Amino acid sequence: MRVTVLGSGTAVPNPERFPAGYLVSEGDFHALIDIGSGVLRRYAATGLDLSDLDAVLLTHYHTDHCADLAILLFALRNPRYLNRPALRILGHAGLKKLLEDLRQAWPWVSAKGYDLQVDEIAPGSFQLGPLEIEAVRIEHTAESLGYRIRSPSGETVAFSGDAVDCPGLRELARDVDLFICDSAFPDEEPGIGHMTPGEAGRAASDAGAKILCLTHFYPECEGRDLIAQAEASFSGQVLMAEDLMVFELS
């Protein structure tokens, strides 16, 4: 299973970090976890075409996590994607209203020439192509879900989405090979509705995660040793996400 960071930043513009987005690939199956503004450009940089994209899972509906959804749907109306395989979009309650609101604003995002499957999901487990997905309730918004993904050969990755320190994080990240966790603000300047590296480290340690990847950095993180803050409570490997960083889990 390959995991590619497409966006490690936030809605605050940063030329090095696009808003939230991650690509999970297993063989020729490809799924996006969140699709913030600009993420499709990072997706194109991987060499994949939109015809290769099978699914989009949304952690919640803040704009920096789903703004490129409208761009994706508009792009797929291009004749080159006529009769492409079905695309699945999954998220918690509110997803269908979001898509209906997009269609009201921009009628041309309606699916044309391919099958669009929209699934509102509750916490629990389900199969998505070759991947086993567990959706876990995370505290951030009323719609927030984290995703725990297992490959057919057993590798696991967990995505917190935006989060505050909550019991769901431990469930999400239990014994995972890779935990990609919101660390939006440094320990000394915590922000409302987000985590710090120290909190991410404690959650990763409690859960028994092997690798912790910090992500979703606001400008307050610039110049701070976020890795050291996480390592104060987590003895495993700690990394800072960078756009187009690739993890090969095997």
N, C-alpha and C positions, 0 to 999 in steps of 0.2 A: 504494500500500500504506500502510495506517495502522497505527501501533504505539502502543498505549496502555499506560502503566505502571499496573498495578492494585495492585501491592505492592512497595515499595522498602525494606522493613524486614526484620526477622528474627523469630525466635520470642520474643525479649524484647519485651514489650508496649510499644507506642508509639502514642498516639492519632492521630498524623499519618501513620504508616507501617505498613501491613499487611504481613504476610509475603509471600514472593515470588510474583509472578504478573504476566503480561504478555499482552496481547491483540493478535493480528495479524489484520488484516482486509483482505481483497482482494475488492472488490465485496460480494456477499452471503455470502461464505465467511468464517467466523470460527473461529480456533483460539487456545486458551490455551497459553502456555508456562508450566508450573508452576501450581499451584492451592493455595497455602498458605491457612492459616486466615483467613477473612474475605474472601478474594479474590472469592467470588461476590457479596458485597455491593457491592464496587467494580465488578464486572461489571454488576450491575443499574444502577448509577449512570450507565453509558454509554448507557442507554436500550434495550439489547438484552434480549431474553427468552431463556430457556434453550432455547427451540425454535429459536433462531438459531445455537446453538453446534454446530459440526461436528466438532471434534477437540480433544483435550488431549494435549500432549506433555510428558513429565516429564523433567527433567534428572537427577534422582536421587530417592531415597525417604526423605530426611530429612523430618520432620513439617512443618517450616515451608515445604516445597515441595509437599506433597501432601495436607495434612490435609482440605481441602475436597473431596477426591475422594469421600469417603463422603457428604458433604452433597449433592453433585451427584447421585450415583446415587440417593439417597433421594428427592430433589426430583423426579427424572424419573419416579418412579412415580405422581406425581399424574396424575389422569385427563386433565388438560388437555394432557398430552404424549403421549397415546395415539397411536400410529402416526406419531410424529414421525420425521424422517429418521434414518438410522443415525448413531450417535456412535462415533467412533474414539478409543481411548486408546492411546498409544504410549509406549514407554520401553525401556530396556535390559533385559537378563536380570534376572529377579526380579519383573517387573511382574505376571505371572500369579499368583505366590505372594502378592504383596501383596493382590491383589483377592480371592483365595481366603481369606486371613486376615481381610479385612474382612467377607466373607460369613459366616465362622464366628462372628465377634463380633456382627454385625448382619445376620441373614439378609434383612432387608428392603431391603438395598442391591442385591439381585439385580435384573437388568433385567426389566422387565415392561411389555409393550405397545409396545416399540420394539426395534430391533436394536442390540446393543452389540458392537463389534468391538475386540478387544484384541490388539495386535501387539507382540511383543517384537522389537526391532530391534537390529541391529549397526551399527557405524560404516559409513557409506556414504551413497549418494544415493537418493532416492525421490521420487515425486510425491504430494502431498497436496492434493486439490482442484486449484485453479489454481496452487498454490505448489510450487516445487522446493525440497526440503529436503535438506541435507547434515548428517548426524549425525557428530560428531567426538568421539573419546575425549578426555576431560578428566580430569586428576588431582584427585580429591577423595575419592570413594568408589569401590568396585569397579564400581558401576553408572553412574557419572557420564558424561553426554553433554552436549556443547554443540550448539547448533543454528544452522546458517547457512541463511537463508531468502531465496529469490530470487522476486520477483514476475514475472508474465508480461512486463512491460515492462522488467525488468532491475534494479530497485532491490533492494538487499540489506541485511539486518540480521542480526547475529550475537548470540546469547545465550550467555554463558559458563556460566550456572548458577554454583553455588559452585565455586571453583577455587583451585589454587595455580599459580604461574608455571610453565608447562610448554610444550613444543613444540606441543601441540595448539591452544593459543590463537592462535598465529600462523597456523596452517592455517585455523582457524575464521574469523578476522577479516581475512583477506587482502583488501585493497582494498574492504572493505565501506563502504556509505554510513553505517551506524550500528552501533556496537559497544557493546552493553550489558553491562558487565563488573562482576563482583564486586569491590568495594572496601570490604570489611567493616570494616577497621581502619586507623587513620591510620599513616603511615610510621613514626612514632616509637613505636608500640605494636602491632607486627604480631601477628596471631593465628594459631594453628595451623589449617591447612586452608583458609585464605582469603588473599585478596590485599589489598594496600594500593593507594592511588591512584598512588603512584610506579611500582609494578609494573604496574598497568593501563596507565599512560601508556607505559611502555616496550614492552609487548606491542602496544598500538595503533600506536605509531610503527614498530616492526619490521614489522607487518602492512600498513602503509599505509592504515589506516582513516581515514575522513574526519571522523566525529564520534564522540567517546567519551562515553558516558553512564555515570557511576559509579552504583552501586546496592548494595543489601543492607547497610545501615549499622547497625552495632552502636552501643550508647550511647557507646562510646569515641570515636566520630566527632563527637559534639556539640561545637560551638565550635571545631572545627579547620578550617583552610582546605584542604579536600581538593582543590579545583580547582587551587590553586597547586601542590600536591604533584604532581598529574598533569601539569600544564603544564611542570614542570621537565624532563620527558622526552618530551613530545608537543606538537608545534607546531600541531595541528589544534584544532578547537573542543571544549571540555570542558564538560559539563553535569553537574549532580547530579540524579538522578532524584527525582521527587516523585510521589506517588500521584495518578493521573488526568492526568498529563502526557501529551500527545499529540504524536506525530511523524507528519507527512505526507511520505512519501517519494515523490518523483515526478521 
